[in-house]
Amino acid sequence: MESVDQLIIPGLPDDLALRCLARLSHGHHGLLETVSKRWRDLIRSSEYAHYKAREGWCGNWLFALTEQSNNQWIAYDPDADRWHPLPKFSGDYADWHHSGFSCVCIYNRLLVIGGSYAPQDSSLPHQKPLITDYVLQFDPFKKEWKRMESMRTPRSHFACSVIGGKVYVAGGRNLSSTRGLALAEVYDPLIDKWEELPPMPNPQMDCLGLSYKGKLHVLSDQVGLSDMNASQVFNLSEKTWCIVEDIWPFSRAMQFSVQVMGGDRVYTVVDWGESLIKTRDSEKGEWYNIGAIPSVILHNHTRALEAFGYGFAALQEELYILGGKVLKWEEAGTGRFDIVRLGLVRVCNPLVRPLKWKEARPMCGRACGSILGCTSLEEEYSV
């Protein structure tokens, strides 16, 4: 007979105790591991991971990678209001600077796709960056990374979006197509396989992918250039492309992003002068402002400062502004300034007007400054 000392929670059968602990979200795991060695071993066990995966209890995650984190992703748990680091991927080029990648979440997994790796070693100034076709997957249940099947075409700064349970990528650039790629492909995570799609009518580099009304929109960030103000749209059922007049406002001054909430509510940030949140009236096809992102107030500095280089994400019906940088000008008016990297996190519900911003817990560890990538994973709750 099992003694009380061996029980996970004294007074409860182990199967019920396991269920109780498995319902706690990932942000609480660090605290749970400090309770006892038995709890620590359980939280880190394959039994615990398999139980949560079987029940679909992944929790809600906000993933981010910053310029200062040396390729170590961090994750935020809104239920626990806590950030924690993910284990680092230990494969090829793990210590090289990674940029120009895309990150999406699908079937309770985080995918980090493609991008450019550049050595951070100053002794290799002439080493060219490597543009990769890699696909890395993070499993939130096992809390581990693994390589998946590579894309057919290496690419960075490309369009990427999840539609209908598959990942679509298009455009971008690599060392052999520096003026842009027209190639497109689709990934099925259930069978770990990429398939080529018809190429776009025009090559596109430095672009964004957006899932809107069941179609893939490939948008250029070359704002203000008349020949770049059109979007290329892929019809999934017909497997055809068309070109439409650009309807999406963006700024080149930041890592531009669009968030689609509730299927058809579209939000973006336009930072011409001040950072404004805009949404689109789907019936009229017009954009309007819903509010501004608050300025940053630093300790011992009197001027309100505008941030740049921040991340923009959506999770659980809320919009998040992550990190970024500000220019802290000297009060004496000499024209000198310091670059201050931010770890702050600001949150609002875009349906509540005027916008009411609140601060969540700041990012953890060395994570601060420009956001290289961010995306969210939401648990699907059964009724």
Residue pairs with C-beta under 8 A, 6 or more apart in sequence:
2 14
4 10
4 11
6 38
7 14
7 17
8 14
8 17
8 18
8 21
8 38
8 39
8 42
9 17
9 20
9 21
12 20
18 42
18 47
18 48
18 51
19 51
21 32
21 39
21 42
21 43
21 48
22 48
22 51
22 52
22 55
22 57
23 57
24 32
25 59
25 60
25 77
25 79
25 80
26 59
26 61
26 75
26 77
26 80
26 84
26 140
27 59
27 76
27 77
27 79
27 80
27 81
27 82
27 83
27 84
28 77
28 80
28 82
29 43
29 84
30 82
30 84
32 39
32 40
32 43
33 39
33 40
33 43
33 44
34 40
42 48
46 142
49 141
49 142
49 143
50 141
52 58
52 141
53 108
53 141
56 108
56 379
56 380
56 382
57 379
58 108
58 140
58 141
58 377
58 379
59 77
59 79
59 140
59 379
60 77
60 78
60 79
60 315
60 316
60 376
60 377
60 378
60 379
61 75
61 76
61 77
61 105
61 110
61 140
61 376
61 377
62 75
62 76
62 78
62 313
62 315
62 320
62 322
62 374
62 375
62 376
62 377
63 73
63 74
63 75
63 86
63 103
63 105
63 110
63 138
63 373
63 374
63 375
63 376
63 377
64 73
64 74
64 75
64 76
64 311
64 313
64 322
64 323
64 363
64 367
64 371
64 373
64 374
65 71
65 72
65 73
65 74
65 98
65 103
65 371
65 372
65 373
65 374
66 74
66 323
66 363
66 366
66 367
66 368
66 369
66 370
66 371
66 372
67 341
67 369
67 370
67 371
67 372
68 341
68 366
68 367
68 368
68 369
69 365
69 366
69 367
70 95
70 366
71 88
71 89
71 94
71 95
71 96
71 97
71 98
72 85
72 86
72 88
72 365
72 367
73 85
73 86
73 110
73 112
73 138
74 83
74 84
74 85
74 86
74 363
74 364
74 365
74 367
75 83
75 84
75 85
75 86
76 82
76 83
76 345
76 360
76 361
76 363
77 83
77 84
78 315
78 316
78 318
78 360
81 360
81 361
82 361
83 361
83 362
83 363
83 364
83 367
84 364
85 364
85 365
85 367
86 138
86 143
86 145
87 143
87 144
87 145
88 94
89 136
89 145
90 145
91 136
91 145
91 147
92 134
93 117
93 130
93 132
95 120
96 117
96 118
96 119
96 120
96 130
97 117
97 118
97 119
97 120
98 115
98 116
98 117
98 372
99 115
99 116
99 118
99 156
99 372
100 114
100 115
100 116
100 131
100 156
100 157
100 158
100 172
101 112
101 113
101 114
101 115
101 116
101 156
101 372
101 373
102 112
102 113
102 114
102 115
102 158
102 159
102 160
102 169
102 209
102 373
103 110
103 111
103 112
103 113
103 373
103 374
103 375
104 110
104 111
104 113
104 160
104 161
104 162
104 167
104 375
105 111
105 162
105 375
105 376
105 377
106 162
106 165
106 166
106 167
106 189
107 165
107 189
107 190
108 140
108 141
108 377
108 379
109 137
109 138
109 139
109 140
109 189
110 137
110 138
110 140
110 375
110 377
111 135
111 136
111 137
111 138
111 148
111 167
111 189
112 135
112 136
112 137
112 138
112 373
113 134
113 135
113 136
113 151
113 160
113 167
113 169
114 131
114 132
114 133
114 134
114 135
114 151
114 154
114 155
114 156
114 158
114 169
114 172
115 131
115 132
115 134
115 156
116 129
116 130
116 131
116 132
116 156
116 157
117 129
117 130
117 132
118 127
118 129
118 130
119 127
128 175
131 154
131 155
131 156
131 173
131 174
131 175
132 154
132 156
133 150
133 151
133 152
133 153
133 154
133 155
134 147
134 150
134 151
135 147
135 148
135 149
135 150
135 151
135 187
136 145
136 146
136 147
136 148
137 145
137 146
137 147
137 148
138 144
138 145
139 145
139 146
140 377
148 189
148 192
149 187
149 192
149 193
149 194
150 194
151 169
151 185
151 187
151 194
152 183
152 185
152 194
152 196
153 174
153 181
153 183
153 185
154 174
155 169
155 171
155 172
155 173
155 174
155 181
155 183
156 172
156 173
156 174
157 172
157 173
157 205
157 206
157 207
158 169
158 170
158 171
158 172
158 173
158 181
158 207
158 209
159 168
159 169
159 170
159 171
159 172
159 204
159 207
159 208
159 209
159 210
159 216
159 218
159 219
160 167
160 168
160 169
160 209
161 167
161 168
161 209
161 210
161 211
161 216
162 168
162 211
163 211
163 214
163 215
163 216
163 236
164 214
164 236
165 188
165 189
165 190
166 186
166 187
166 188
166 189
167 186
167 187
167 189
168 184
168 185
168 186
168 187
168 197
168 209
168 216
168 234
169 184
169 185
169 186
169 187
169 209
170 181
170 183
170 184
170 185
170 197
170 200
170 204
170 207
170 209
170 216
170 218
170 232
170 234
171 180
171 181
171 182
171 183
171 184
171 200
171 203
171 204
171 205
171 207
171 218
172 180
172 181
172 204
172 205
172 206
172 207
173 179
173 180
173 181
173 205
173 206
174 181
177 203
178 205
179 203
179 205
180 203
180 204
180 205
181 203
181 204
181 205
182 199
182 200
182 201
182 202
182 203
182 204
183 196
183 199
183 200
184 196
184 197
184 198
184 199
184 200
184 234
185 194
185 195
185 196
185 197
186 194
186 195
186 197
187 193
187 194
187 195
188 195
197 234
197 239
198 239
198 240
198 241
199 241
200 218
200 232
200 234
200 241
201 232
201 241
201 242
201 243
202 232
202 243
204 218
204 220
204 232
206 220
206 221
206 222
207 218
207 219
207 220
207 221
208 218
208 219
208 221
208 250
208 256
208 257
208 258
209 216
209 217
209 218
209 219
210 216
210 217
210 219
210 248
210 258
210 260
211 217
211 260
212 260
212 264
212 266
213 264
214 236
215 233
215 234
215 235
215 236
216 233
216 234
216 236
217 231
217 232
217 233
217 248
218 231
218 232
218 233
218 234
219 231
219 246
219 248
219 250
219 258
220 228
220 229
220 230
220 231
220 246
221 250
221 252
221 256
222 228
222 252
223 250
223 251
223 252
224 252
229 245
229 246
230 243
230 244
230 245
230 246
231 243
231 244
231 245
231 246
231 247
231 248
232 241
232 242
232 243
232 244
233 241
233 242
233 243
233 244
234 240
234 241
235 241
235 242
247 280
247 285
248 258
248 268
249 268
249 270
249 278
249 287
250 256
250 268
250 270
251 269
251 270
251 271
251 272
253 271
253 308
254 269
254 271
254 308
254 309
254 310
255 309
255 310
255 311
255 312
255 370
255 371
255 372
256 268
256 269
257 268
257 269
257 311
257 312
257 313
258 266
258 267
258 268
259 266
259 267
259 268
259 312
259 313
259 314
259 319
260 266
260 267
260 314
261 267
261 314
261 317
261 350
262 317
264 282
265 279
265 350
266 279
266 280
266 282
267 277
267 278
267 279
267 290
267 314
267 319
267 350
268 277
268 278
268 312
269 275
269 276
269 277
269 278
269 293
269 312
270 276
270 278
271 306
271 308
274 292
274 293
274 306
275 292
275 293
275 306
275 307
276 289
276 291
276 292
276 293
277 289
277 290
277 291
277 292
277 293
277 319
277 350
277 355
278 287
278 288
278 289
278 290
279 287
279 288
279 290
279 350
280 286
280 287
281 287
281 288
290 350
290 353
290 355
291 348
291 353
291 354
291 355
292 355
293 307
293 321
293 346
293 357
294 346
294 357
295 304
295 305
295 306
295 307
296 304
296 305
296 306
296 307
296 326
296 342
296 344
297 304
297 305
298 305
298 326
298 328
298 340
301 328
301 331
302 331
303 329
305 326
305 327
305 328
306 326
307 321
307 324
307 325
307 326
307 342
308 324
308 325
308 326
309 323
309 324
309 325
309 369
309 370
309 371
310 321
310 322
310 323
310 324
310 342
310 370
310 371
311 320
311 321
311 322
311 323
311 324
311 371
311 373
311 374
312 319
312 320
312 321
312 322
312 374
313 319
313 320
313 322
313 374
313 375
313 376
314 320
314 376
315 376
315 378
316 378
317 349
317 351
318 347
318 348
318 349
318 350
319 347
319 348
319 349
319 350
320 345
320 346
320 347
320 360
320 374
321 345
321 346
321 347
322 345
322 363
322 371
322 374
323 341
323 342
323 343
323 344
323 345
323 363
323 367
323 368
323 369
323 370
323 371
324 342
324 369
324 370
324 371
325 339
325 340
325 341
325 342
325 369
325 370
326 339
326 340
326 342
327 337
327 338
327 339
327 340
328 337
328 338
328 339
328 340
329 335
329 336
329 337
330 336
330 337
341 368
341 369
341 370
342 368
342 369
343 362
343 363
343 367
343 368
344 359
344 362
344 363
345 359
345 360
345 361
345 362
345 363
346 357
346 358
346 359
346 360
347 357
347 358
347 359
347 360
348 355
348 356
348 357
348 358
349 355
349 356
